[in-house]
Amino acid sequence: MSSTMVTAITTRSPLLLLVLIVALALAGTSSAWKFPSLWPYKHVHVINELTTYKGVLHVHCWSGKDDRGHIDVAVGTEFTWRFKPNIWGTTKWTCELSTDDHRYASFDAYWEDNHQGKREYKHNIYWVAKEDGVYLRLIKQNVDQYWTKWSSGFI
């Protein structure tokens, strides 16, 4: 696109320029384009590290428009999925974890925090089920941050 064409578009209609920018950004999500997408995939991982528990971890995660169903995760393994957050910054995923010995936890597994420091803003978010609760794995600090305790019984 020539600079005179861009100048003509911007002086006549700022809305038309906005539409052009959005169209180009959305076209960037196509695998046919060679530049990275403006909205990269996010990956959420739920890891079962319940070392003394011999059963599976029951995981159910959903967002406003998607439901990953009920997944059983064996000790030492993980359940992961990927998605693209919406352009409005309102994407939120919630997970419920439970065990056959009546432990239960529910938490927001992904939300747009816009670098507010609530969690590492990364493309991979790791949740770890341990004996005393659920942890958020902080990769940069190489620690698991305690997030929520197990409730006894099911809700």
One Martini backbone bead per residue (centre of mass of N, CA, C, O) as a GRO file, in nm:
protein
  155
    1MET     BB    1   0.096   0.036   0.024
    2SER     BB    2   0.078   0.356  -0.023
    3SER     BB    3   0.127   0.661   0.127
    4THR     BB    4  -0.101   0.813  -0.025
    5MET     BB    5  -0.325   0.615   0.051
    6VAL     BB    6  -0.304   0.641   0.358
    7THR     BB    7  -0.350   0.946   0.367
    8ALA     BB    8  -0.630   0.938   0.237
    9ILE     BB    9  -0.762   0.759   0.452
   10THR     BB   10  -0.696   0.928   0.715
   11THR     BB   11  -0.834   1.202   0.617
   12ARG     BB   12  -1.129   1.078   0.554
   13SER     BB   13  -1.117   0.793   0.752
   14PRO     BB   14  -1.060   0.664   1.054
   15LEU     BB   15  -1.246   0.414   1.038
   16LEU     BB   16  -1.115   0.285   0.789
   17LEU     BB   17  -0.842   0.242   0.922
   18LEU     BB   18  -0.940   0.058   1.148
   19VAL     BB   19  -1.050  -0.164   0.963
   20LEU     BB   20  -0.781  -0.225   0.826
   21ILE     BB   21  -0.623  -0.309   1.079
   22VAL     BB   22  -0.810  -0.539   1.170
   23ALA     BB   23  -0.794  -0.704   0.909
   24LEU     BB   24  -0.486  -0.752   0.923
   25ALA     BB   25  -0.483  -0.887   1.200
   26LEU     BB   26  -0.674  -1.124   1.127
   27ALA     BB   27  -0.500  -1.229   0.893
   28GLY     BB   28  -0.262  -1.316   1.093
   29THR     BB   29  -0.411  -1.596   1.178
   30SER     BB   30  -0.311  -1.710   0.931
   31SER     BB   31  -0.098  -1.956   0.797
   32ALA     BB   32  -0.023  -1.791   0.531
   33TRP     BB   33   0.117  -1.612   0.707
   34LYS     BB   34   0.452  -1.488   0.825
   35PHE     BB   35   0.328  -1.351   1.073
   36PRO     BB   36   0.244  -1.299   1.376
   37SER     BB   37   0.002  -1.294   1.586
   38LEU     BB   38  -0.172  -1.075   1.794
   39TRP     BB   39  -0.325  -1.357   1.902
   40PRO     BB   40  -0.206  -1.575   2.085
   41TYR     BB   41  -0.181  -1.857   2.222
   42LYS     BB   42  -0.302  -2.029   2.501
   43HIS     BB   43  -0.187  -2.229   2.788
   44VAL     BB   44  -0.332  -2.482   2.989
   45HIS     BB   45  -0.228  -2.646   3.296
   46VAL     BB   46  -0.301  -2.963   3.462
   47ILE     BB   47  -0.142  -3.099   3.747
   48ASN     BB   48  -0.065  -3.419   3.895
   49GLU     BB   49   0.076  -3.414   4.248
   50LEU     BB   50  -0.065  -3.667   4.404
   51THR     BB   51   0.139  -3.885   4.559
   52THR     BB   52  -0.062  -4.037   4.783
   53TYR     BB   53  -0.266  -4.058   4.559
   54LYS     BB   54  -0.414  -4.325   4.354
   55GLY     BB   55  -0.594  -4.161   4.193
   56VAL     BB   56  -0.775  -3.943   4.014
   57LEU     BB   57  -0.810  -3.637   3.856
   58HIS     BB   58  -1.081  -3.428   3.837
   59VAL     BB   59  -1.156  -3.234   3.539
   60HIS     BB   60  -1.319  -2.902   3.495
   61CYS     BB   61  -1.332  -2.684   3.205
   62TRP     BB   62  -1.437  -2.332   3.141
   63SER     BB   63  -1.612  -2.102   2.946
   64GLY     BB   64  -1.840  -1.903   2.793
   65LYS     BB   65  -1.790  -2.100   2.505
   66ASP     BB   66  -1.629  -2.335   2.654
   67ASP     BB   67  -1.590  -2.703   2.698
   68ARG     BB   68  -1.370  -2.967   2.816
   69GLY     BB   69  -1.489  -3.131   3.020
   70HIS     BB   70  -1.431  -3.449   3.163
   71ILE     BB   71  -1.118  -3.518   3.322
   72ASP     BB   72  -0.871  -3.767   3.372
   73VAL     BB   73  -0.582  -3.744   3.596
   74ALA     BB   74  -0.296  -3.875   3.646
   75VAL     BB   75  -0.034  -3.929   3.815
   76GLY     BB   76   0.214  -3.731   3.655
   77THR     BB   77   0.008  -3.570   3.487
   78GLU     BB   78  -0.169  -3.387   3.217
   79PHE     BB   79  -0.383  -3.115   3.132
   80THR     BB   80  -0.435  -2.957   2.807
   81TRP     BB   81  -0.495  -2.631   2.651
   82ARG     BB   82  -0.605  -2.417   2.381
   83PHE     BB   83  -0.630  -2.056   2.312
   84LYS     BB   84  -0.801  -1.754   2.222
   85PRO     BB   85  -0.834  -1.459   2.312
   86ASN     BB   86  -1.018  -1.205   2.320
   87ILE     BB   87  -1.016  -0.864   2.216
   88TRP     BB   88  -1.152  -0.753   2.502
   89GLY     BB   89  -1.032  -0.898   2.769
   90THR     BB   90  -1.265  -1.141   2.884
   91THR     BB   91  -1.123  -1.395   2.927
   92LYS     BB   92  -1.243  -1.699   3.103
   93TRP     BB   93  -1.128  -1.964   3.314
   94THR     BB   94  -1.268  -2.250   3.473
   95CYS     BB   95  -1.194  -2.476   3.753
   96GLU     BB   96  -1.251  -2.818   3.855
   97LEU     BB   97  -1.142  -3.014   4.132
   98SER     BB   98  -1.130  -3.376   4.199
   99THR     BB   99  -1.184  -3.652   4.426
  100ASP     BB  100  -1.267  -3.964   4.569
  101ASP     BB  101  -1.178  -3.829   4.868
  102HIS     BB  102  -1.330  -3.534   4.874
  103ARG     BB  103  -1.187  -3.328   4.698
  104TYR     BB  104  -1.208  -2.959   4.640
  105ALA     BB  105  -1.171  -2.720   4.357
  106SER     BB  106  -1.206  -2.367   4.269
  107PHE     BB  107  -1.094  -2.171   3.974
  108ASP     BB  108  -0.926  -1.935   3.802
  109ALA     BB  109  -0.719  -2.020   3.523
  110TYR     BB  110  -0.811  -1.764   3.338
  111TRP     BB  111  -0.707  -1.421   3.280
  112GLU     BB  112  -0.705  -1.087   3.226
  113ASP     BB  113  -0.437  -0.881   3.377
  114ASN     BB  114  -0.254  -0.668   3.245
  115HIS     BB  115   0.001  -0.673   3.439
  116GLN     BB  116  -0.098  -0.679   3.765
  117GLY     BB  117   0.042  -0.942   3.922
  118LYS     BB  118  -0.140  -1.204   3.972
  119ARG     BB  119   0.026  -1.320   3.730
  120GLU     BB  120   0.178  -1.459   3.494
  121TYR     BB  121   0.219  -1.331   3.165
  122LYS     BB  122   0.154  -1.602   2.965
  123HIS     BB  123   0.122  -1.876   2.745
  124ASN     BB  124   0.175  -2.040   3.015
  125ILE     BB  125  -0.037  -2.213   3.250
  126TYR     BB  126   0.022  -2.352   3.579
  127TRP     BB  127  -0.147  -2.616   3.750
  128VAL     BB  128  -0.113  -2.763   4.086
  129ALA     BB  129  -0.182  -3.066   4.237
  130LYS     BB  130  -0.180  -3.108   4.586
  131GLU     BB  131  -0.226  -3.215   4.901
  132ASP     BB  132  -0.297  -2.894   5.011
  133GLY     BB  133  -0.350  -2.801   4.700
  134VAL     BB  134  -0.340  -2.527   4.480
  135TYR     BB  135  -0.105  -2.426   4.226
  136LEU     BB  136   0.109  -2.176   4.097
  137ARG     BB  137   0.336  -2.174   3.845
  138LEU     BB  138   0.654  -2.006   3.866
  139ILE     BB  139   0.892  -1.997   3.639
  140LYS     BB  140   1.092  -1.764   3.701
  141GLN     BB  141   1.111  -1.855   4.022
  142ASN     BB  142   1.080  -2.164   4.070
  143VAL     BB  143   0.768  -2.180   4.184
  144ASP     BB  144   0.497  -2.264   4.401
  145GLN     BB  145   0.193  -2.102   4.441
  146TYR     BB  146  -0.032  -2.068   4.662
  147TRP     BB  147  -0.396  -2.065   4.607
  148THR     BB  148  -0.573  -2.327   4.712
  149LYS     BB  149  -0.776  -2.509   4.894
  150TRP     BB  150  -0.924  -2.778   5.001
  151SER     BB  151  -1.229  -2.913   4.998
  152SER     BB  152  -1.471  -3.084   5.166
  153GLY     BB  153  -1.631  -3.210   4.940
  154PHE     BB  154  -1.911  -3.142   4.744
  155ILE     BB  155  -2.092  -2.888   4.552
   0.00000   0.00000   0.00000
